[in-house]
Amino acid sequence: MSAREGSEVLDRTAHVAAAEGALLRADELVAGYFPGVNILNGCDLYCREAELVGIIGPNGAGKSTLLKALFGLVKVGSGRITLRGEEITGLRADRLVQQGVGFVPQTNNVFPSLTIEENMQMGAYQRPKQFQERFDVVVDLFPALGQRRSQRAGSLSGGERQMVAMGRALMMDPSVLLLDEPSAGLSPVMQDEVFLRTRQINRAGVSVVMVEQNARRCLQICDRAYVLDQGRNAYTGTGRELADDPKVTQLYLGTLAKA
């Protein structure tokens, strides 16, 4: 066994031990968009109850593909995904929503012709009787959504649309929320707002798995993080550990970690 192979065995052993009892767990995922062309090459992840987990890495590393695989939008060639210990690999997105998984895509994440309130209704379409109860919860987190409930989502700024998308995903009372690049394309002020709201959602008891381009800010707010490279886990650790790791800084964060 080579030194590299031995290191990989140790990493897998550590992952299996640490992931025991996790809310959401992925083991050795291999997945891609076309047969024979894999983006994920044995990727691991776990998220515990009320934990905020960040996923960072270079462009093309497989970060968004990992979230889409977790949410049933990309076919998993091999590997296993579990939620509360039960396998959910390959389940349709609507089934995953019923079981407590929410997903906010990076783009096209609102219904622009619908009002904010109608977007929230779409989020609760599987449980319409719980609409008012859940809407009240969402408005507590995002007061502006209640104040502007009659405004069409298409007239909102990018940051406001992101709040609508996050609020809509919360309408089904998920136990875990998957966020794909929530700060992408936003002004620095709105990026700060998105990170603040994400942390508030997490502190309200929702586990969060967040793919994020702003690596520095992601590591500041997350409990743990994964650095992906070429569809594999390159580094894992707490946000502070990764932000302070010279190798991670040099290879993946660059000047972002020093800003």
Wavefront OBJ file of the C-alpha trace (Angstrom):
o trace
v 0.000 0.000 0.000
v 1.407 3.396 -1.000
v 1.655 6.327 1.422
v -1.132 8.094 -0.463
v -3.373 5.031 -0.351
v -2.704 4.668 3.354
v -3.653 8.316 3.914
v -6.915 7.816 2.014
v -7.783 4.764 4.137
v -7.172 6.789 7.306
v -9.302 9.650 5.973
v -12.168 7.279 5.152
v -11.921 5.686 8.598
v -12.039 9.109 10.242
v -15.035 10.131 8.114
v -17.000 6.991 8.932
v -16.359 7.421 12.653
v -17.185 11.140 12.686
v -20.300 10.745 10.536
v -21.946 8.254 12.878
v -25.409 9.523 13.812
v -25.289 12.471 11.391
v -28.539 13.965 10.103
v -27.407 14.008 6.459
v -24.566 11.864 5.203
v -22.937 11.085 1.861
v -20.372 8.333 1.398
v -18.036 7.916 -1.585
v -20.327 9.646 -4.073
v -19.521 9.251 -7.749
v -21.788 11.364 -9.953
v -21.898 13.414 -13.138
v -24.136 14.815 -15.838
v -23.167 12.412 -18.631
v -22.467 8.656 -18.607
v -18.809 7.957 -18.038
v -17.977 11.591 -17.236
v -17.845 11.976 -13.465
v -17.679 15.286 -11.625
v -17.710 13.737 -8.156
v -15.069 11.065 -7.620
v -15.649 9.497 -4.236
v -16.849 12.532 -2.302
v -17.816 12.328 1.394
v -19.897 14.702 3.521
v -21.857 14.708 6.728
v -23.980 17.302 8.530
v -25.233 16.985 12.086
v -28.373 18.407 13.677
v -28.292 22.242 13.831
v -24.857 22.353 12.161
v -23.751 24.780 9.453
v -21.416 23.100 6.967
v -19.588 25.026 4.243
v -18.292 23.700 0.928
v -15.573 25.697 -0.806
v -13.045 25.046 -3.548
v -11.916 26.150 -7.010
v -14.255 26.507 -9.968
v -15.126 23.128 -11.443
v -14.341 21.252 -8.229
v -17.846 19.736 -8.060
v -19.338 21.877 -5.290
v -22.707 22.579 -6.916
v -22.800 19.061 -8.361
v -22.520 17.699 -4.831
v -25.560 19.689 -3.679
v -27.547 18.627 -6.750
v -26.636 14.997 -6.133
v -27.831 15.308 -2.533
v -31.129 16.742 -3.816
v -31.684 14.117 -6.512
v -30.997 16.453 -9.450
v -27.848 14.652 -10.606
v -27.722 10.882 -11.010
v -25.460 9.149 -8.501
v -23.410 6.437 -10.177
v -22.204 4.914 -6.928
v -22.068 5.766 -3.267
v -24.792 6.338 -0.717
v -26.780 9.249 0.742
v -28.707 8.893 3.990
v -31.034 11.141 5.967
v -31.503 10.210 9.637
v -29.936 6.858 8.795
v -32.374 6.032 5.985
v -31.131 5.836 2.417
v -32.359 8.589 0.094
v -29.959 8.078 -2.805
v -31.690 8.935 -6.074
v -35.034 9.961 -4.564
v -37.000 12.587 -6.522
v -36.755 16.165 -5.313
v -40.429 16.297 -4.269
v -39.952 13.211 -2.085
v -36.881 14.762 -0.491
v -38.825 17.956 0.281
v -41.468 15.835 2.021
v -38.742 14.200 4.109
v -37.269 17.519 5.234
v -34.651 18.540 2.680
v -34.840 22.074 1.265
v -32.812 23.347 -1.696
v -32.115 26.877 -2.956
v -30.456 26.885 -6.399
v -28.044 29.602 -7.426
v -30.099 30.910 -10.374
v -33.772 30.914 -11.437
v -34.741 30.449 -7.811
v -37.979 32.493 -7.707
v -41.183 32.690 -9.753
v -40.771 36.240 -11.106
v -44.386 36.689 -12.266
v -45.768 35.738 -8.834
v -45.933 37.906 -5.748
v -43.819 37.216 -2.705
v -46.819 35.672 -0.962
v -47.592 33.488 -3.981
v -43.979 32.329 -4.037
v -44.385 31.307 -0.399
v -47.585 29.445 -1.297
v -45.663 27.539 -3.945
v -43.150 26.609 -1.274
v -45.929 25.128 0.860
v -47.831 23.458 -1.988
v -47.490 20.002 -0.400
v -48.912 21.286 2.917
v -51.282 24.153 2.079
v -53.050 23.993 5.448
v -49.804 24.956 7.173
v -49.233 28.014 4.980
v -50.075 30.718 7.508
v -48.156 29.060 10.324
v -45.026 28.660 8.193
v -45.401 32.103 6.601
v -45.380 33.654 10.073
v -42.130 31.807 10.847
v -40.532 32.974 7.596
v -41.615 36.580 8.171
v -39.971 36.487 11.607
v -36.704 35.690 9.842
v -37.312 37.974 6.848
v -39.581 40.853 7.981
v -39.419 42.580 4.589
v -41.171 39.621 2.960
v -44.246 40.231 5.090
v -44.198 43.964 4.503
v -43.962 43.523 0.728
v -45.975 40.339 0.353
v -48.002 41.717 -2.592
v -44.962 42.764 -4.649
v -44.010 40.661 -7.659
v -40.743 38.787 -7.196
v -39.563 39.837 -10.652
v -39.352 43.468 -9.519
v -36.987 42.704 -6.626
v -33.223 43.140 -6.526
v -30.942 40.120 -6.666
v -30.455 40.128 -2.920
v -34.180 40.436 -2.257
v -34.867 37.556 -4.609
v -32.371 35.472 -2.677
v -34.336 36.152 0.514
v -37.549 35.076 -1.234
v -35.879 31.863 -2.438
v -34.581 31.056 1.035
v -37.938 31.877 2.596
v -39.793 29.682 0.122
v -37.484 26.738 0.878
v -38.274 27.170 4.582
v -42.030 26.932 4.031
v -41.912 23.124 4.286
v -40.100 23.306 7.633
v -36.947 21.493 6.454
v -34.539 19.868 8.843
v -31.650 20.553 6.457
v -31.304 23.378 3.920
v -28.997 23.153 0.901
v -27.794 26.560 -0.360
v -25.992 26.837 -3.688
v -23.807 29.980 -3.934
v -26.265 32.238 -2.045
v -24.042 35.339 -2.267
v -23.163 35.035 -5.976
v -23.642 38.259 -7.925
v -24.744 40.305 -4.917
v -23.370 43.599 -3.654
v -21.110 43.454 -0.561
v -23.965 44.821 1.569
v -26.399 42.160 0.350
v -23.757 39.463 0.744
v -23.465 40.433 4.403
v -27.253 40.221 4.705
v -27.332 36.747 3.149
v -24.642 35.452 5.519
v -26.442 37.002 8.494
v -29.767 35.420 7.527
v -28.114 32.072 6.868
v -26.678 32.059 10.365
v -30.057 33.058 11.816
v -31.752 30.183 9.985
v -29.151 27.811 11.369
v -29.543 29.152 14.910
v -33.282 28.588 14.607
v -32.479 24.866 14.439
v -32.170 24.213 10.697
v -29.047 22.365 9.585
v -27.416 24.097 6.603
v -25.072 22.824 3.895
v -23.814 25.824 1.920
v -21.731 25.958 -1.244
v -20.103 29.377 -1.343
v -17.731 31.301 -3.621
v -16.827 33.782 -0.878
v -14.565 31.324 0.919
v -13.384 33.720 3.616
v -16.871 34.651 4.775
v -18.079 31.079 4.525
v -15.317 29.869 6.830
v -16.125 32.677 9.279
v -19.705 31.553 9.859
v -19.651 27.768 9.359
v -19.102 25.164 12.062
v -17.206 22.858 9.725
v -16.197 22.987 6.083
v -15.006 20.865 3.205
v -12.557 21.944 0.523
v -13.353 20.094 -2.705
v -10.868 19.652 -5.536
v -11.529 17.564 -8.643
v -14.592 16.000 -7.067
v -12.823 14.800 -3.938
v -12.378 16.022 -0.382
v -9.040 17.834 -0.318
v -9.320 19.186 3.255
v -11.888 19.134 6.047
v -12.016 20.817 9.428
v -13.669 23.590 11.374
v -14.016 26.926 9.649
v -11.241 28.418 11.773
v -8.913 25.454 11.217
v -9.210 25.727 7.445
v -8.913 29.514 7.430
v -5.696 29.242 9.474
v -4.223 26.332 7.488
v -1.286 27.635 5.383
v -1.806 24.992 2.688
v -5.502 25.788 2.324
v -4.718 29.501 2.236
v -2.025 29.097 -0.410
v -3.860 26.631 -2.650
v -7.504 27.648 -2.369
v -8.059 30.930 -0.546
v -5.210 33.132 -1.686
v -5.617 36.760 -0.624
v -9.263 36.176 0.336
v -8.216 34.716 3.668
v -6.076 37.762 4.419
v -8.633 40.404 3.421
l 1 2 3 4 5 6 7 8 9 10 11 12 13 14 15 16 17 18 19 20 21 22 23 24 25 26 27 28 29 30 31 32 33 34 35 36 37 38 39 40 41 42 43 44 45 46 47 48 49 50 51 52 53 54 55 56 57 58 59 60 61 62 63 64 65 66 67 68 69 70 71 72 73 74 75 76 77 78 79 80 81 82 83 84 85 86 87 88 89 90 91 92 93 94 95 96 97 98 99 100 101 102 103 104 105 106 107 108 109 110 111 112 113 114 115 116 117 118 119 120 121 122 123 124 125 126 127 128 129 130 131 132 133 134 135 136 137 138 139 140 141 142 143 144 145 146 147 148 149 150 151 152 153 154 155 156 157 158 159 160 161 162 163 164 165 166 167 168 169 170 171 172 173 174 175 176 177 178 179 180 181 182 183 184 185 186 187 188 189 190 191 192 193 194 195 196 197 198 199 200 201 202 203 204 205 206 207 208 209 210 211 212 213 214 215 216 217 218 219 220 221 222 223 224 225 226 227 228 229 230 231 232 233 234 235 236 237 238 239 240 241 242 243 244 245 246 247 248 249 250 251 252 253 254 255 256 257 258 259
